[in-house]
């Protein structure tokens, strides 16, 4: 499973389309991501990167500088 597919699945499992969420919600599950990629020592940074990619793909919408997003699809 790729980082993108893991984060996408996490978002889809927890929030319906149109629902807002914070990146802190992903950070709260940091252990799950660390277990999936035990050799990655920069998990928070990777999560931010993947969120930006999902935003660029039109799957989520960036709402503010405080880490608020909305699931689009």
GROMACS elastic network, one bead per residue, 0.5 to 0.9 nm:
[ bonds ]
;  ai    aj funct       b0    kb
    1     4     6  0.82220   500
    1     5     6  0.62825   500
    1     6     6  0.63760   500
    1    36     6  0.88322   500
    2     5     6  0.52135   500
    2     6     6  0.61102   500
    2     7     6  0.86228   500
    3     6     6  0.51037   500
    3     7     6  0.61416   500
    3     8     6  0.84088   500
    3    33     6  0.88017   500
    3    36     6  0.89844   500
    3    37     6  0.86717   500
    3    46     6  0.81522   500
    3    47     6  0.82167   500
    3    50     6  0.70881   500
    4     7     6  0.53415   500
    4     8     6  0.59615   500
    4     9     6  0.85024   500
    4    47     6  0.89407   500
    4    50     6  0.58648   500
    4    51     6  0.83096   500
    4    53     6  0.79407   500
    4    54     6  0.75874   500
    5     9     6  0.59859   500
    5    10     6  0.84723   500
    6     9     6  0.52131   500
    6    10     6  0.61664   500
    6    11     6  0.87348   500
    6    33     6  0.83339   500
    6    36     6  0.87644   500
    7    11     6  0.62147   500
    7    12     6  0.85672   500
    7    26     6  0.85173   500
    7    33     6  0.86375   500
    7    47     6  0.76271   500
    7    50     6  0.72906   500
    7    51     6  0.78466   500
    7    54     6  0.88830   500
    8    11     6  0.52304   500
    8    12     6  0.61058   500
    8    13     6  0.85330   500
    8    50     6  0.88745   500
    8    51     6  0.87675   500
    8    54     6  0.76694   500
    8    59     6  0.85559   500
    9    12     6  0.50350   500
    9    13     6  0.59372   500
    9    14     6  0.85839   500
   10    13     6  0.52730   500
   10    14     6  0.63847   500
   10    15     6  0.86483   500
   10    26     6  0.83335   500
   11    14     6  0.53600   500
   11    15     6  0.58663   500
   11    16     6  0.84492   500
   11    21     6  0.89083   500
   11    26     6  0.84965   500
   11    71     6  0.77320   500
   12    15     6  0.56590   500
   12    16     6  0.67318   500
   12    17     6  0.80843   500
   12    71     6  0.81659   500
   12    73     6  0.84183   500
   13    16     6  0.79564   500
   15    18     6  0.81329   500
   15    19     6  0.58364   500
   15    20     6  0.77321   500
   15    21     6  0.76908   500
   15    70     6  0.89727   500
   15    71     6  0.71329   500
   16    19     6  0.55130   500
   16    20     6  0.88105   500
   16    71     6  0.70229   500
   16    72     6  0.86914   500
   16    73     6  0.83945   500
   17    20     6  0.87239   500
   17    70     6  0.78289   500
   17    71     6  0.51137   500
   17    72     6  0.53384   500
   17    73     6  0.54977   500
   18    70     6  0.59803   500
   18    71     6  0.52948   500
   18    72     6  0.56979   500
   18    73     6  0.79002   500
   19    69     6  0.84220   500
   19    70     6  0.55181   500
   19    71     6  0.56795   500
   19    72     6  0.80950   500
   20    63     6  0.88076   500
   20    68     6  0.68524   500
   20    69     6  0.54945   500
   20    71     6  0.64329   500
   21    24     6  0.82972   500
   21    25     6  0.68547   500
   21    26     6  0.89513   500
   21    67     6  0.83152   500
   21    68     6  0.58244   500
   21    69     6  0.53814   500
   21    70     6  0.61252   500
   21    71     6  0.78404   500
   22    25     6  0.53866   500
   22    26     6  0.74064   500
   22    66     6  0.80174   500
   22    67     6  0.53225   500
   22    69     6  0.59490   500
   22    70     6  0.85207   500
   23    26     6  0.52382   500
   23    27     6  0.64218   500
   23    28     6  0.87447   500
   23    47     6  0.83469   500
   23    48     6  0.77980   500
   23    51     6  0.83019   500
   23    66     6  0.86550   500
   23    67     6  0.53120   500
   23    68     6  0.66643   500
   23    69     6  0.75384   500
   24    28     6  0.60418   500
   24    29     6  0.88092   500
   24    67     6  0.73868   500
   24    68     6  0.88554   500
   25    28     6  0.51645   500
   25    29     6  0.70477   500
   26    29     6  0.54014   500
   26    30     6  0.66583   500
   26    33     6  0.89647   500
   26    44     6  0.88803   500
   26    47     6  0.77766   500
   27    31     6  0.85487   500
   27    43     6  0.89485   500
   27    44     6  0.69064   500
   27    47     6  0.81903   500
   28    31     6  0.80431   500
   29    32     6  0.56123   500
   29    33     6  0.69923   500
   29    34     6  0.89623   500
   30    33     6  0.52693   500
   30    34     6  0.61079   500
   30    35     6  0.86287   500
   30    43     6  0.74279   500
   30    44     6  0.76628   500
   31    35     6  0.60638   500
   31    36     6  0.85678   500
   32    35     6  0.52032   500
   32    36     6  0.63153   500
   32    37     6  0.87890   500
   33    36     6  0.50348   500
   33    37     6  0.62543   500
   33    38     6  0.81675   500
   33    43     6  0.71120   500
   33    47     6  0.87909   500
   34    37     6  0.51465   500
   34    38     6  0.51981   500
   34    39     6  0.80523   500
   34    40     6  0.72010   500
   34    41     6  0.81525   500
   34    43     6  0.66623   500
   35    38     6  0.52385   500
   35    39     6  0.89624   500
   37    40     6  0.56214   500
   37    41     6  0.87153   500
   37    43     6  0.83254   500
   38    41     6  0.76100   500
   40    43     6  0.61908   500
   40    46     6  0.86588   500
   41    44     6  0.87890   500
   42    45     6  0.54474   500
   42    46     6  0.62428   500
   42    47     6  0.87620   500
   43    47     6  0.60990   500
   43    48     6  0.86621   500
   44    47     6  0.51057   500
   44    48     6  0.63575   500
   44    49     6  0.87010   500
   45    48     6  0.51751   500
   45    49     6  0.62737   500
   45    50     6  0.87376   500
   46    50     6  0.61260   500
   46    51     6  0.85067   500
   47    50     6  0.51541   500
   47    51     6  0.60737   500
   47    52     6  0.85997   500
   48    51     6  0.51165   500
   48    52     6  0.62994   500
   48    53     6  0.87765   500
   49    52     6  0.51571   500
   49    53     6  0.63903   500
   49    54     6  0.88093   500
   50    54     6  0.61669   500
   50    55     6  0.84583   500
   51    54     6  0.50896   500
   51    55     6  0.60975   500
   51    56     6  0.85921   500
   51    60     6  0.79321   500
   52    56     6  0.61314   500
   52    57     6  0.85833   500
   52    60     6  0.87653   500
   52    62     6  0.84721   500
   53    57     6  0.61454   500
   53    58     6  0.87047   500
   53    59     6  0.88901   500
   54    58     6  0.63670   500
   54    59     6  0.53471   500
   54    60     6  0.60056   500
   54    61     6  0.85732   500
   55    58     6  0.51658   500
   55    59     6  0.57163   500
   55    61     6  0.56401   500
   55    62     6  0.67389   500
   55    69     6  0.88165   500
   56    59     6  0.76283   500
   56    60     6  0.80922   500
   56    61     6  0.86395   500
   57    60     6  0.78263   500
   58    61     6  0.69730   500
   58    72     6  0.70789   500
   58    73     6  0.78941   500
   59    70     6  0.87327   500
   59    71     6  0.63426   500
   59    72     6  0.51960   500
   59    73     6  0.52813   500
   60    69     6  0.64758   500
   60    70     6  0.54526   500
   60    72     6  0.50041   500
   60    73     6  0.71544   500
   61    68     6  0.86158   500
   61    69     6  0.53804   500
   61    70     6  0.50421   500
   61    71     6  0.64800   500
   61    72     6  0.66645   500
   62    65     6  0.82936   500
   62    67     6  0.76899   500
   62    68     6  0.64353   500
   62    70     6  0.67619   500
   63    66     6  0.84340   500
   63    67     6  0.75900   500
   63    68     6  0.53431   500
   63    69     6  0.52700   500
   63    70     6  0.70965   500
   64    67     6  0.60936   500
   64    68     6  0.55033   500
   64    69     6  0.74812   500
   65    68     6  0.71826   500
